[in-house]
Amino acid sequence: MIIPMKRLTLVAHKADEAEILKALQRLSAVEVIPEEEAAQTAAPALDEAEQRVQRLTGALNAIKPYAAKRSMLSPLPETTVGQIVGELPEAMRCSEEVEQLQREISGLRAQIEKNLGLAELLEPWMAFPADMQAFRSAKTVRYFTGMLAPADYPRLAELGDAAEYQSFGDGAELPVLVACRPDDAKAVASFLKSLSWTDVAFPKLAGTPAEAHEKLLSENRELQDKLAAQESLLAEKGAYGELLRSACDAAVIERDRALAAAELSRTAATFELHGWVPENRLSDVERAVAGVTDAYCLFTRDPNDDETPPSVVKNNRFVTPFEVVTDLYSRPDPRGMDPTPFMAIPYIVLFGLMLSDSGYGLLLAIGCALFIRLRRPTGMMGGLARVLLWGGLSTIIWGVLVGTVFGLDFDVLLGTDDLFPIILDPMTDPIGMLILCFGLGVVHILFGYGLRVKESFAQGDWQGAVFDTLSWMFIIVGLIAGVGGPMVGLGFLQYPGLILAGIGALLILLFKGRGKRNPIKRTISGLGELYNISGVLSDILSYARLFALGIATGVIASVFNDICSMLMGSPNIILKILGVAVACALLVGLHLFNLAINTLGAFVHCARLQYVEFYGKFYEAGGRTFRPLGYKTKHVQITEP
């Protein structure tokens, strides 16, 4: 259910500000509302806190390849805020060491890259016999060094007595030196530009290009040794991994509190905090503030119509994990209905039908149960794991009804004869399975319409409940009874069903446009609404995906079994042993792949049925997530209350 929100205002002495914010952060029940007139006295502290987060995160990322890896199944280490905040000075010292090593490593790498670039520049000039510094332009001579295409080299003769030139190599481009008098330099430069000439400036290095090239490579070898030594030192800093992980969380906690402080308005002696708090946490908030000081003023009010409070829901242990599915779509409107309690059971049922293999359901349930038990995940990951656990249990039941385990019949697997009768067989009775899927879809859609009727009556809108929603329920139920009844030997339902559908159509035709005075416009509105019968039919047909995904899981698993069976069927004993070994490995890999891909498909398509066909009938989305000032940790689990 949705918890009503209250707008909170708290005024207290500035001397108590830090401790009150710590108490509220520990409680994690107040979302601070930024004040436009907030004083900027806390801005320097916020900048410092943000820089600390960035520095610690950067240091952690630098040593992450060398730090001890945590097991995916191991839970986060438990600690207290006081402990990890107390370790911040030591963590900052460690991060400075890492930063210094990073700077040195970056400098060494930059110098190595620079030397490699210079060496590459000199490679075409290895045959140049003289010191490069001797060929710099002076008052009496002007030198041009560059690369020239072999086809253009003969054209240098056109310079005549204006210049001397010589090539010092071969290849796709020739290294060429051109010398001329300063008076002819402009004309020579213009001529060279008309060719495929590319200027090359000798680096400021002593000696011939060959000598400079060797010196650069020798220097790089020394730099590589220094780089390896520094990287080895950085690898040793991997021992700081746990310290920096917890310090990152501590820095984020401090940063979030500094951010909240920066959003307060202040006077010379007091501060004022505005925020949103769930109604059921008001007493907790007041106790937390009273535990710091008795000099405060705290009052609350309901949200104004033009205000958008965050959306907070509270459900029982069974329903809570399914809030993840709703949140992936949108948070509920804080003034509307929480759809999650009504969605949980249908989601489990439809998920199991889409996967529908007892073996896969058992693996999924066991895997999720172990993950929850060992990892103790929270938040979205914890909710998702529990949703899939329930989906696995549902899959086991549907797998028993369909009669498959890892793509095999129960009797085939156990070597029995008709001991396990197949209740639902999509392979031999696809029409019956489709009818079941469509039937579940109709019930699901009618359930959504029923919730909309309930909500409309709760809001005092009986006309909307009857004319806009019940009318469609009459049409759907009436058409199914009137058209489908005679097909299954229930002919007595034909006329009552058609009459019920007619009543629903008449209600829509006459009252859909009830806000319009013109009877013609009202009738046109009703006709337009009746045209949406095609949309209702499309919604029902969408449930064919239950059949498609369910049969796909079993067929793919059966194909994998057949492939591996052929590998094990060789008459040669050696090939048979080899085939059995390969087949066993393939069976495990292929079935795990099939489980993963079809679990993903079941999750996505089942969620899609909730979002479009179910939520579309009654759910008002548009809420936003409640983001209280609290402990947002990634690497540790805070255990203090």
C-alpha positions in Angstrom: 0.0 0.0 0.0 1.0 3.6 -0.5 2.2 5.4 2.7 0.9 9.1 2.9 3.7 11.6 2.9 4.0 14.7 5.1 5.8 18.0 4.4 8.2 18.5 7.3 9.7 21.8 8.6 12.4 21.7 11.3 14.0 24.7 12.9 16.8 24.4 15.4 20.1 26.1 16.6 23.0 26.0 14.1 25.2 24.5 16.9 23.0 21.4 16.7 22.9 21.2 12.9 25.7 18.6 12.4 24.4 16.2 15.1 20.8 16.5 13.9 21.8 15.7 10.3 23.7 12.7 11.6 20.7 11.5 13.5 18.4 12.0 10.5 20.9 10.2 8.2 21.0 7.3 10.7 17.2 7.1 10.6 17.0 7.3 6.8 13.4 8.7 6.9 13.6 12.3 5.6 14.2 13.4 2.0 15.6 16.9 2.2 14.0 19.5 -0.1 16.6 22.0 -1.4 15.9 25.6 -0.5 16.4 28.2 -3.2 17.4 30.7 -0.6 19.8 28.3 1.1 22.9 29.9 2.4 26.2 28.9 0.7 28.2 28.5 3.9 28.2 24.8 3.5 29.4 24.9 -0.1 33.2 24.6 0.8 32.5 21.6 2.9 30.5 20.0 0.1 33.3 20.6 -2.4 35.8 19.1 0.0 33.6 16.1 0.5 33.1 15.6 -3.2 36.8 15.8 -3.9 37.4 13.2 -1.2 34.9 10.8 -2.9 36.5 11.3 -6.2 40.1 10.8 -4.9 39.2 7.6 -3.0 37.2 6.3 -5.9 40.1 7.0 -8.3 42.6 5.3 -6.0 40.3 2.3 -5.6 39.9 1.9 -9.4 43.7 2.1 -9.8 44.4 -0.8 -7.4 41.3 -2.8 -8.3 43.2 -5.1 -10.7 45.6 -6.0 -7.8 43.2 -6.1 -4.9 41.8 -9.3 -3.5 38.5 -10.2 -5.3 35.4 -10.7 -3.3 33.3 -13.8 -4.1 30.0 -13.1 -5.8 28.3 -15.2 -3.2 30.0 -13.7 -0.1 27.9 -11.1 1.8 29.1 -7.6 2.2 31.2 -7.1 5.3 29.3 -5.6 8.2 30.6 -2.5 10.0 29.5 0.7 11.6 29.6 4.2 10.4 31.9 5.3 13.2 34.4 2.6 12.3 34.6 3.4 8.6 34.6 7.2 9.1 37.4 6.8 11.7 39.5 5.0 9.0 39.1 7.9 6.5 42.4 9.7 7.5 44.4 6.5 7.0 42.5 5.8 3.7 43.3 9.3 2.5 47.0 8.7 3.2 46.9 5.5 1.2 45.1 7.2 -1.6 47.9 9.8 -1.7 50.4 7.1 -2.1 48.4 5.5 -4.9 48.0 9.0 -6.6 51.7 9.6 -6.4 52.4 6.3 -8.1 49.8 7.0 -10.7 51.4 10.3 -11.5 54.9 8.8 -11.8 53.6 5.9 -13.9 51.7 8.4 -16.2 54.8 10.5 -16.5 56.9 7.4 -17.4 54.4 6.2 -20.0 54.2 9.7 -21.5 58.0 9.9 -21.8 58.1 6.4 -23.4 55.5 7.4 -25.9 57.3 10.6 -26.7 60.6 8.8 -27.3 58.9 6.2 -29.5 57.4 9.0 -31.5 60.8 10.7 -32.0 62.4 7.4 -32.8 59.7 6.7 -35.5 60.4 10.2 -36.9 64.1 9.5 -37.2 63.8 6.0 -38.8 63.7 7.2 -42.4 66.8 9.4 -41.8 69.1 6.6 -40.5 71.4 7.1 -43.4 71.9 10.8 -42.8 75.6 11.0 -42.0 75.9 14.3 -40.1 74.9 15.8 -36.8 71.3 17.0 -37.0 72.1 20.2 -35.2 74.6 21.2 -37.9 71.8 21.6 -40.4 69.8 24.3 -38.9 69.2 27.4 -40.9 71.6 30.3 -40.4 72.3 33.8 -42.0 74.1 32.3 -44.9 72.1 29.2 -45.7 68.6 27.9 -45.4 67.8 24.2 -45.0 64.6 22.3 -45.8 64.2 18.7 -44.5 61.2 16.7 -45.5 59.7 13.6 -47.2 59.1 13.5 -50.9 57.4 11.0 -53.2 60.0 9.2 -55.4 58.1 10.3 -58.5 58.6 14.0 -57.6 62.3 13.6 -56.7 63.6 14.2 -60.3 61.7 17.5 -60.4 64.0 19.0 -57.8 66.4 19.5 -60.7 64.1 22.3 -61.8 65.6 24.3 -58.9 68.8 24.6 -60.9 71.5 26.7 -59.2 69.0 28.0 -56.6 69.4 25.0 -54.4 71.3 21.8 -53.6 69.5 18.7 -52.6 70.2 15.1 -51.6 68.2 12.0 -50.6 69.2 9.7 -47.8 67.1 6.6 -48.2 64.4 4.9 -50.2 60.9 3.6 -49.8 57.4 4.9 -50.4 58.7 8.4 -49.4 62.2 9.7 -49.6 64.0 11.7 -46.9 65.4 14.7 -48.6 67.6 17.6 -47.6 67.4 20.8 -49.6 69.9 23.8 -49.1 69.7 27.2 -50.6 70.7 30.8 -50.1 68.4 32.9 -47.8 67.4 35.1 -50.8 66.1 32.0 -52.6 64.3 30.5 -49.6 60.9 31.9 -50.4 60.9 30.6 -54.0 62.3 27.2 -53.0 59.6 26.8 -50.3 56.9 27.7 -52.9 58.3 25.2 -55.3 58.4 22.4 -52.7 54.8 23.1 -51.8 53.8 22.4 -55.4 55.2 18.9 -55.0 54.2 16.1 -52.6 56.5 17.6 -50.0 56.0 17.1 -46.2 58.1 19.2 -43.9 60.0 17.3 -41.2 61.7 19.2 -38.3 64.6 17.5 -36.8 64.2 17.1 -33.0 66.6 19.0 -30.8 68.8 16.0 -30.3 72.6 15.8 -30.7 74.4 13.4 -33.1 73.3 11.7 -36.2 69.8 10.3 -36.6 71.1 6.8 -36.1 72.9 7.8 -32.9 69.9 9.7 -31.6 67.6 6.8 -32.5 69.7 4.4 -30.5 69.9 6.8 -27.6 66.1 7.1 -27.5 65.7 3.3 -27.5 68.3 2.9 -24.8 66.5 5.6 -22.7 63.2 3.8 -23.2 64.7 0.5 -22.0 65.7 2.3 -18.8 62.2 3.9 -18.5 60.5 0.5 -19.0 62.5 -0.8 -16.1 61.4 2.1 -13.9 57.8 1.7 -15.1 57.9 -2.0 -14.2 59.2 -1.1 -10.8 56.5 1.5 -10.2 53.8 -0.8 -11.4 55.0 -3.5 -9.1 54.8 -0.9 -6.2 51.2 -0.1 -7.3 50.4 -3.8 -7.3 51.5 -4.0 -3.7 49.0 -1.3 -2.9 46.3 -3.8 -3.7 46.6 -4.6 0.0 44.7 -1.3 0.5 41.6 -2.7 -1.3 39.4 -3.4 1.7 40.4 -0.1 3.4 39.7 1.9 0.3 36.4 0.1 -0.4 35.0 1.0 3.1 36.5 4.5 2.9 34.7 5.1 -0.4 31.4 4.3 1.3 32.3 6.5 4.3 33.2 9.4 2.0 29.8 9.0 0.2 28.0 9.1 3.6 29.9 12.3 4.5 29.3 13.8 1.1 25.5 13.1 1.2 25.3 14.8 4.6 27.3 17.8 3.3 24.9 18.0 0.4 22.0 18.0 2.7 23.6 20.8 4.8 24.1 22.8 1.6 20.4 22.6 1.0 19.3 24.2 4.3 18.4 27.8 4.8 20.1 29.6 7.7 19.9 32.7 9.9 22.7 34.0 12.2 21.7 31.5 14.9 19.3 28.9 13.4 18.9 26.6 10.5 15.7 25.5 8.7 15.2 22.1 7.1 12.3 21.2 4.8 11.7 17.7 3.7 9.3 14.8 3.0 8.7 12.1 5.6 6.4 9.1 5.5 3.5 9.5 7.9 4.4 6.3 9.7 7.9 7.6 10.5 7.0 10.9 12.0 7.4 9.7 15.6 10.8 8.2 14.7 12.0 11.6 13.3 10.8 13.5 16.3 12.5 11.1 18.7 15.8 11.3 16.7 15.8 15.1 16.9 14.8 15.1 20.5 17.7 12.8 21.2 20.1 15.6 20.1 18.4 18.7 21.5 15.2 19.9 23.1 15.6 23.3 21.5 13.8 22.8 18.2 10.5 23.4 16.4 9.1 20.7 14.2 5.7 20.7 12.4 4.2 18.9 9.4 1.4 19.3 6.9 -0.2 17.5 4.1 1.2 18.1 0.6 -0.4 20.9 -1.4 -2.1 20.1 -4.7 0.8 21.7 -6.7 3.4 19.6 -4.8 4.7 16.2 -5.9 5.8 14.2 -2.9 7.8 11.0 -3.4 6.1 7.7 -3.5 6.6 5.3 -0.6 5.0 1.9 -0.4 4.9 -0.7 2.3 4.0 -4.3 1.7 4.3 -7.6 3.4 7.3 -9.9 3.1 5.8 -11.8 0.2 4.8 -8.8 -1.9 7.8 -6.5 -1.3 10.2 -8.2 -3.8 7.8 -7.6 -6.6 8.1 -3.9 -6.1 11.2 -4.3 -8.3 8.9 -5.2 -11.2 6.7 -2.2 -10.7 9.7 0.2 -10.2 11.1 -1.0 -13.6 7.9 0.5 -15.1 7.2 3.5 -12.9 6.7 4.3 -9.3 3.0 4.6 -8.4 1.4 8.0 -8.1 1.6 9.0 -4.3 -2.2 9.8 -4.5 -3.1 6.6 -6.4 -3.0 2.9 -5.8 0.0 0.6 -5.3 -0.5 -2.2 -7.9 2.2 -4.5 -6.6 0.0 -6.6 -4.2 -2.4 -7.4 -7.0 0.4 -8.1 -9.5 2.5 -10.6 -7.5 0.4 -13.7 -7.8 -0.4 -13.2 -11.6 3.3 -12.6 -12.2 4.3 -15.8 -10.5 1.6 -17.9 -12.4 2.4 -16.4 -15.8 6.2 -16.7 -15.3 6.0 -20.4 -14.5 3.8 -21.0 -17.5 6.3 -19.3 -19.8 9.3 -21.4 -18.5 7.2 -24.6 -17.8 10.0 -27.1 -17.2 10.3 -28.7 -13.7 14.1 -29.2 -14.1 14.7 -25.6 -15.0 12.4 -24.5 -12.3 14.2 -26.5 -9.7 17.6 -25.2 -10.8 16.3 -21.6 -10.8 14.8 -21.9 -7.3 17.9 -23.6 -5.8 20.2 -21.1 -7.4 18.2 -18.1 -6.2 17.8 -19.6 -2.7 21.6 -20.1 -2.4 22.3 -16.6 -3.7 19.9 -15.1 -1.2 21.3 -17.3 1.7 25.0 -16.7 1.0 25.1 -13.2 -0.5 22.2 -11.7 1.5 21.5 -9.1 -1.3 19.4 -6.0 -0.7 17.7 -3.5 -2.9 16.9 -4.2 -6.5 19.2 -7.3 -6.6 17.6 -8.8 -3.5 14.1 -8.2 -4.9 15.0 -9.6 -8.3 16.5 -12.8 -6.7 13.3 -13.4 -4.7 11.0 -12.8 -7.7 13.0 -15.4 -9.6 12.8 -17.8 -6.7 9.1 -17.6 -6.7 9.1 -17.9 -10.5 11.2 -21.1 -10.2 8.7 -22.6 -7.7 5.9 -21.8 -10.1 7.9 -23.3 -13.0 8.2 -26.6 -11.1 4.4 -26.8 -10.7 3.7 -25.9 -14.4 6.5 -28.4 -15.4 4.6 -31.2 -13.6 1.4 -30.2 -15.3 3.1 -30.1 -18.7 5.1 -33.2 -17.9 8.6 -32.1 -18.7 11.9 -32.1 -16.8 15.0 -30.9 -18.8 13.0 -31.5 -22.0 12.2 -35.1 -21.1 8.9 -36.7 -20.1 8.9 -37.9 -16.5 8.2 -41.4 -17.6 11.2 -41.4 -20.0 13.5 -40.0 -17.4 12.5 -42.5 -14.7 11.9 -45.4 -17.1 8.3 -45.9 -16.0 5.2 -46.5 -18.1 2.4 -44.0 -17.8 3.2 -43.4 -14.1 3.1 -39.6 -14.6 0.2 -38.6 -16.9 0.6 -35.4 -18.8 -2.2 -33.0 -17.9 -1.3 -30.3 -20.3 0.5 -31.3 -23.5 1.2 -28.3 -25.8 2.8 -30.6 -28.4 -0.3 -32.8 -28.9 -3.0 -30.3 -27.9 -1.8 -26.9 -28.9 -5.3 -25.5 -29.3 -6.2 -26.5 -25.8 -3.1 -24.9 -24.5 -3.8 -21.7 -26.4 -7.3 -21.6 -25.0 -5.9 -21.9 -21.5 -3.5 -19.0 -22.2 -6.2 -16.8 -23.6 -8.4 -17.7 -20.6 -5.7 -16.7 -18.2 -5.4 -13.5 -20.2 -9.1 -12.7 -20.0 -9.1 -13.3 -16.2 -6.0 -11.1 -15.9 -7.6 -8.3 -17.9 -10.9 -8.5 -16.1 -9.0 -8.3 -12.8 -7.4 -5.1 -13.9 -10.8 -3.6 -14.9 -12.1 -4.7 -11.5 -9.4 -2.8 -9.7 -10.2 0.2 -11.8 -13.9 -0.1 -10.7 -12.8 -0.3 -7.1 -10.6 2.8 -7.4 -13.3 4.8 -9.2 -15.9 4.0 -6.4 -13.3 4.9 -3.8 -12.8 8.3 -5.4 -16.6 8.8 -5.6 -16.7 8.5 -9.4 -19.5 5.9 -9.8 -20.2 7.1 -13.3 -16.7 6.4 -14.4 -16.8 3.0 -12.7 -20.1 2.0 -14.5 -19.9 3.7 -17.8 -16.2 3.5 -18.5 -15.1 0.3 -16.9 -18.0 -2.1 -16.0 -19.3 -1.6 -19.5 -16.2 -3.1 -21.0 -16.3 -6.0 -18.5 -19.9 -6.6 -19.6 -18.8 -6.7 -23.3 -15.9 -9.1 -22.7 -17.8 -11.5 -20.4 -20.9 -11.3 -22.6 -19.1 -12.0 -25.9 -17.2 -14.9 -24.4 -20.4 -16.4 -23.0 -22.5 -15.6 -26.1 -20.0 -16.8 -28.7 -17.9 -19.3 -26.8 -20.7 -20.9 -24.7 -22.4 -22.8 -27.6 -18.9 -24.0 -28.8 -18.4 -25.9 -25.5 -21.9 -27.2 -25.1 -23.2 -24.4 -23.0 -25.7 -23.1 -25.4 -27.9 -21.7 -22.7 -25.3 -18.9 -22.2 -25.7 -17.6 -25.7 -28.5 -15.1 -25.3 -27.8 -13.9 -21.8 -24.2 -13.4 -22.9 -25.1 -11.4 -26.0 -27.6 -9.4 -24.0 -24.9 -8.5 -21.4 -22.5 -7.5 -24.2 -25.3 -5.4 -25.7 -25.9 -3.6 -22.4 -22.2 -2.9 -22.1 -22.1 -1.5 -25.7 -25.2 0.6 -25.1 -23.7 2.1 -21.9 -20.5 3.1 -23.8 -22.5 4.5 -26.7 -24.8 6.6 -24.6 -22.5 7.7 -21.8 -18.9 7.8 -22.9 -19.3 11.4 -24.1 -21.5 12.3 -21.1 -19.6 15.5 -20.7 -20.8 16.8 -24.1 -24.3 18.4 -24.4 -24.6 17.8 -28.1 -26.2 14.3 -28.5 -24.5 13.8 -31.9 -21.0 14.5 -30.5 -21.9 12.3 -27.5 -22.8 9.4 -29.9 -19.7 9.9 -31.9 -17.6 9.7 -28.8 -19.3 6.4 -27.9 -18.7 5.0 -31.3 -15.1 5.9 -31.1 -14.8 4.2 -27.8 -16.5 1.1 -29.1 -13.9 0.9 -31.9 -11.4 0.1 -29.1 -12.8 -3.4 -29.0 -10.0 -4.2 -31.4 -7.5 -3.0 -28.7 -9.2 -5.3 -26.2 -8.9 -8.2 -28.6 -5.3 -7.4 -29.2 -4.7 -7.4 -25.5 -6.2 -10.9 -25.2 -4.2 -12.2 -28.1 -1.0 -10.9 -26.5 -1.3 -13.8 -24.0 -0.4 -16.2 -26.9 3.2 -15.4 -25.8 2.6 -17.7 -22.8 2.1 -20.6 -25.2 5.0 -19.6 -27.5 7.6 -19.2 -24.7 6.4 -22.2 -22.9 6.6 -24.6 -25.9 9.9 -23.0 -27.0 11.6 -23.9 -23.7 10.7 -27.6 -24.0 11.4 -27.9 -27.7 14.9 -26.4 -27.4 15.7 -28.6 -24.4 14.4 -31.6 -26.3 16.6 -30.7 -29.3 19.7 -30.4 -27.1 18.9 -33.9 -25.6 18.6 -35.4 -29.1 22.0 -33.9 -30.2 23.7 -35.3 -27.1 22.0 -38.6 -27.5 23.4 -38.9 -31.0 26.9 -38.2 -29.7 26.6 -41.1 -27.2 25.2 -43.6 -29.8 28.5 -44.7 -31.5 29.0 -48.5 -31.7 32.8 -48.0 -31.2 33.6 -48.3 -27.5 36.3 -45.6 -27.6 34.1 -43.2 -29.6 31.3 -44.0 -27.2 33.3 -43.1 -24.1 34.5 -39.9 -25.8 31.0 -39.1 -27.0 29.6 -39.6 -23.5 32.2 -37.2 -22.0 31.5 -34.6 -24.7 27.7 -35.1 -24.4 27.7 -34.6 -20.6 29.7 -31.4 -20.9 27.4 -30.2 -23.7 24.2 -31.1 -21.8 25.3 -29.0 -18.8 26.3 -26.0 -20.9 23.4 -26.1 -23.3 20.8 -26.6 -20.6 22.3 -23.8 -18.6 22.2 -21.5 -21.7 18.6 -22.5 -22.4 17.7 -21.8 -18.7 19.4 -18.4 -18.8 17.9 -17.2 -22.1 14.4 -18.4 -21.4 14.4 -17.1 -17.8 15.3 -13.7 -19.3 12.5 -14.1 -21.8 10.0 -15.1 -19.2 10.9 -12.2 -16.9 10.7 -9.6 -19.7 7.6 -10.9 -21.4 5.8 -11.5 -18.1 6.6 -8.0 -17.0 5.4 -6.7 -20.4 2.0 -8.4 -19.8 1.8 -6.6 -16.4 2.8 -3.2 -17.8 0.6 -3.1 -20.9 -2.4 -5.5 -20.5 -2.8 -5.3 -16.7 -1.5 -2.0 -15.5 -3.0 -0.3 -18.5 -6.5 -1.0 -17.2 -6.2 0.8 -13.8 -2.7 1.9 -12.8 -1.7 5.6 -12.5 2.0 5.9 -12.7 4.2 9.0 -12.5 5.5 8.8 -9.0 9.1 9.4 -8.1 11.4 7.4 -5.8 11.8 8.4 -2.2 15.4 9.4 -1.7 15.9 10.0 2.1 19.1 11.2 3.6 20.7 7.8 4.6 23.5 5.4 4.2 24.0 4.6 0.5 26.8 2.1 0.6 28.2 -0.1 -2.1 31.0 -2.1 -0.5 29.9 -2.6 3.2 26.7 -3.2 5.1 26.0 -0.8 7.9 24.8 -2.6 11.0 24.1 0.2 13.4 20.4 1.1 13.9 
